[in-house]
C-alpha cells in the first residue's frame, strides 16, 4: 500500500509540476530569469501590468493650433437590458407591480471626448491617460534600485519632502529623525500605483520621477 501511494505521489509531481513552497511562489524558485548583469543593484519587485487603451490628452489652451485635434474613445460599449418600464393597460390587478411589463431597452455607447496632438514631438503639453482597463496582471520583475551604500538619512528626508509636496503625505507626517517608516512606504506605494511603476521603494525610476535623483 505504501509503495502504491509513493508511485501516485511521483506521478502527481511529474504531471502537475513543482508545487508552491512555504515562503514563496513557484516562479521565485523555478524560473529562467537571471538578474541583469552589471555593477548596478537589482531587486525582484511586484509589477502590475494593465491592458487597455492609453490615450494622449492635450492639456494646453491653444485649441486653434493645427497640431491639436478633437478625438473620442468608447468607454462603454452599446448594450441592451430588460427593465420594467411602463404599465400594462389591460392589467386588472390592484397591485401596481403586477401591471408593469418588461421592456428591452437599448443603451447608447458612452464616449470620452478629448483633444489630442497629432505630433507630440513638437508640443509637450499633454498627459497620458489609461482608459478601458481590460485586464491587470501582476508579476515579479527585476528592477534597478539604489544599492545599500547609497541609502541614508538624507535620502529618507528627500523622499519625505517630495511625497509631502505631491500630497501623498501631509505636514503632520513630517518628522525630524528622517527614518524610513511605514508611512513613507505606504505613500511611496500609492505614488507608484498612480504612475504605473513597480512596487519597489528605492527603485531608480521612482526616485527619479520624484526628483529625488537627478
C-alpha atoms as one frame of an Amber mdcrd trajectory, in Angstrom:
protein
   0.000   0.000   0.000   2.794   2.422   0.903   4.584   1.566  -2.335   1.379
   2.297  -4.265   0.987   5.717  -2.579   4.625   6.545  -3.355   4.051   5.820
  -7.038   0.924   8.048  -7.071   2.903  10.900  -5.454   5.678  10.629  -8.063
   3.138  10.671 -10.906   1.474  13.798  -9.475   4.813  15.550  -9.198   5.622
  14.809 -12.839   2.202  15.709 -14.241   1.428  18.761 -12.089   4.901  20.255
 -11.951   6.525  21.937  -8.939   4.250  22.832  -6.038   4.196  26.116  -4.126
   6.541  26.009  -1.175   6.259  27.921   2.078   7.513  31.486   1.854   7.434
  31.984  -1.901   5.945  31.307  -5.290   6.925  28.669  -7.773   8.264  31.260
 -10.213  10.517  32.659  -7.480  12.360  29.337  -7.321  11.893  27.691 -10.707
  12.480  30.413 -13.266  14.928  31.173 -16.030  15.078  34.895 -15.314  18.579
  35.709 -14.065  19.439  39.082 -12.588  20.643  41.576 -15.225  24.449  41.799
 -15.493  26.439  44.834 -14.465  27.571  46.678 -11.333  24.087  48.114 -10.645
  21.824  46.731  -7.912  18.579  44.950  -8.766  15.663  43.598  -6.745  12.685
  41.476  -7.762   9.629  43.742  -7.368   5.933  43.265  -7.944   4.815  44.875
 -11.187   1.181  45.301 -12.190   0.527  45.463 -15.902  -2.843  46.797 -17.061
  -4.008  46.113 -20.572  -6.257  48.803 -22.005  -6.217  51.946 -24.092  -3.621
  54.641 -23.460  -4.644  57.989 -24.879  -2.679  61.207 -25.264  -4.749  64.130
 -23.982  -3.773  67.709 -24.799  -3.509  69.855 -21.640  -2.882  73.245 -23.229
  -5.305  76.019 -24.154  -4.463  76.741 -27.806  -7.232  74.730 -29.448  -6.716
  76.580 -32.747  -3.268  75.016 -33.097  -3.156  72.864 -36.244  -1.365  70.197
 -34.202  -4.375  69.926 -31.855  -7.365  67.862 -32.901 -10.576  66.532 -31.347
 -10.882  62.851 -30.566 -13.117  60.438 -28.735 -12.930  56.863 -27.498 -15.607
  54.442 -26.356 -15.540  53.856 -22.594 -18.716  51.787 -22.555 -19.983  49.696
 -25.431 -23.581  49.890 -26.628 -25.726  47.474 -24.672 -29.304  46.412 -24.069
 -31.079  45.248 -20.936 -34.526  44.251 -19.729 -36.246  46.747 -17.424 -39.708
  47.289 -16.008 -40.656  50.407 -17.863 -44.384  51.026 -18.423 -47.844  49.943
 -17.318 -49.845  47.246 -18.960 -53.195  48.969 -19.684 -55.051  45.648 -19.820
 -53.889  44.652 -16.320 -56.761  44.303 -13.758 -54.616  43.660 -10.677 -54.896
  46.027  -7.705 -51.133  45.754  -7.203 -49.322  48.272  -9.471 -46.275  45.999
  -9.606 -48.365  43.343 -11.356 -49.159  45.804 -14.113 -45.561  46.537 -15.048
 -44.156  44.945 -18.199 -40.600  44.087 -19.075 -39.121  46.045 -21.980 -35.857
  45.599 -23.811 -34.064  48.952 -23.633 -31.110  49.712 -25.858 -28.366  51.861
 -24.354 -26.125  54.066 -26.450 -22.337  53.796 -26.144 -20.553  56.245 -23.850
 -17.638  58.222 -25.246 -14.740  60.003 -23.594 -14.203  63.183 -25.624 -10.879
  64.975 -25.536  -8.290  66.945 -27.503  -5.114  65.214 -28.611  -1.919  66.034
 -30.500  -1.025  64.900 -33.984   2.693  65.145 -33.189   3.916  65.033 -29.567
   7.483  65.812 -30.593   6.610  69.473 -31.209   4.337  70.007 -28.220   4.860
  68.703 -24.686   1.559  69.919 -23.248  -0.112  66.539 -22.839  -0.720  63.714
 -20.400  -1.232  60.006 -20.889  -4.487  58.543 -19.578  -5.294  54.847 -19.327
  -8.892  54.005 -20.229 -10.848  50.784 -20.501  -8.502  48.569 -18.474  -9.391
  45.100 -19.692  -7.076  43.021 -17.555  -4.489  43.543 -14.894  -1.804  41.006
 -14.054   0.977  41.062 -11.504   4.407  39.541 -11.865   7.818  39.878 -10.268
  10.431  41.539 -12.440  13.970  42.756 -11.941  14.034  46.463 -11.111  17.141
  48.635 -10.751  17.343  50.084  -7.253  19.771  52.083  -5.161  22.471  49.982
  -3.588  22.561  49.754   0.218  25.541  52.076   0.410  23.539  54.813  -1.364
  20.616  54.780   1.086  20.989  57.131   4.045  19.000  59.548   6.222  19.409
  62.324   3.646  17.604  60.193   1.061  14.785  59.424   3.524  14.347  63.131
   4.190  14.236  63.995   0.475  11.689  61.227  -0.195   9.547  62.530   2.658
   9.676  66.112   1.367   8.854  65.034  -2.201   5.863  62.952  -1.102   4.593
  65.854   1.021   4.905  68.230  -1.941   2.822  65.815  -4.053   0.239  65.460
  -1.207   0.882  61.747  -0.711   1.863  62.747   2.837   0.744  65.688   4.938
   2.613  68.209   7.054   1.655  66.112  10.075   3.804  63.297   8.675   6.893
  65.461   8.683   9.435  64.262  11.227  12.934  65.129  12.330  14.533  61.681
  12.565  14.334  61.095   8.773  13.967  57.317   9.041  12.191  55.121   6.535
   8.876  54.043   8.068   5.534  52.548   7.125   4.048  55.974   6.316   6.687
  56.713   3.698   6.454  53.148   2.389   2.645  53.327   2.009   2.823  56.765
   0.377   5.532  55.541  -1.992   3.449  52.504  -2.918   0.454  54.725  -3.724
   2.652  57.056  -5.787   3.987  54.087  -7.761   0.495  52.672  -8.312  -0.757
  56.015  -9.623   2.181  56.183 -12.036   2.135  52.519 -13.127   5.517  51.797
 -11.549   6.763  48.599  -9.877   6.209  48.474  -6.115   9.803  48.953  -5.069
  10.596  51.778  -2.559  14.120  52.562  -3.748  13.778  51.970  -7.490  15.782
  54.329  -9.678  12.762  55.063 -11.877  10.506  56.022  -8.943  13.096  58.180
  -7.212  13.875  59.921 -10.494  10.202  60.681 -11.070  10.025  62.056  -7.525
  13.023  64.231  -8.493  14.992  62.823  -5.577  17.604  61.585  -8.054  18.965
  63.560 -10.998
